[in-house]
Amino acid sequence: MWTYTFVIFLTLQSQCSACEWLGRYRMISNESLSLLKDMGGKYPEDSRVPFPGPLYNWMDNAKVEDQVKFLALTLDHIIRLMDAREHMNSVQWNLKTVEHFLTVLNRQLSDLKECVARYHQPSHKESYEIKIKRHFRTLKKILKKKEYSALAWEQIRRAVRHHLQRMDIIASNAKSLSKV
């Protein structure tokens, strides 16, 4: 019995230490938001795209495990969406800044994946996985439909900013919930 309790304690302790970086998330998140802004300057107000607000509202109250998985999944989608430099000819972004932005996101994703690996993997896809995948598919369709125009990329940049801001809130929630 004592050995079993000790193993559970060690498992929980390793999950917590693997996710200690959540405390630094805001700093890393601020860096990625700053780079995103530096890419194109002021965000145009007339460049709106669909955003899964209800999904984020639901994730605000989800279990920490699901919040961390959601953060990793969403970051992965953002990286794949923004790593299309061959289609960025129409936009006047500094490609070095885009590269640095992607490097920061990949570092975050790597840390998150390390954390997610500590959690039990369900045998089925969670509903949030399907919904966020659909949302990013919609964003890709917007880019294609508008032929990767500068306006389309600005719409995507604005959507990515909104995602990163909402992800910051979820990370703060997960951080405070993991301390309980």
Salt bridges, closest charged atoms under 4 A:
GLU31 OE2 - HIS100 NE2 3.62
GLU31 OE1 - ARG107 NH2 3.37
GLU45 OE1 - ARG158 NH1 3.74
ASP60 OD2 - ARG166 NH2 3.27
GLU65 OE2 - LYS69 NZ 3.09
ASP76 OD2 - ARG80 NH2 2.99
ASP83 OD1 - ARG85 NH2 2.56
GLU86 OE2 - HIS87 NE2 3.65
GLU99 OE1 - ARG85 NH1 2.38
ASP111 OD2 - ARG24 NH2 3.67
GLU126 OE2 - HIS124 NE2 3.76
GLU154 OE1 - ARG157 NH2 2.77
ASP168 OD2 - ARG26 NH2 2.96
